[in-house]
Amino acid sequence: MKRVAIISAILEQTDACQQSFNTVISSFKGLVKGRMGIPLQEEDMAVISIVVIGELDEINSLTGKLGKIPHVNVKTSISKKEV
């Protein structure tokens, strides 16, 4: 069964990691329902929230791949309710 999740990410040193981050997100575009990014240019950071709907394995795979990117910190909150 599918669940709703929000993935929160902080990208530090955006020049070093933003392209890899976007490549991973685009490879899971079927899961992504919405995305909001806030650039913090003076700090060389970005804060990104992504809403996804998918199987637990898919959500965990996406989160795992994002978390392996250097300079990216990721946290995920997954609904208990199945959709």
Secondary structure, DSSP 8 states (H G I E B T S, - for coil): -EEEEEEEEEEESHHHHHHHHHHHHHHTTTTEEEEEEEEEGGGTEEEEEEEEEEEHHHHHHHHHHHHTSTTEEEEEEEEEEE-
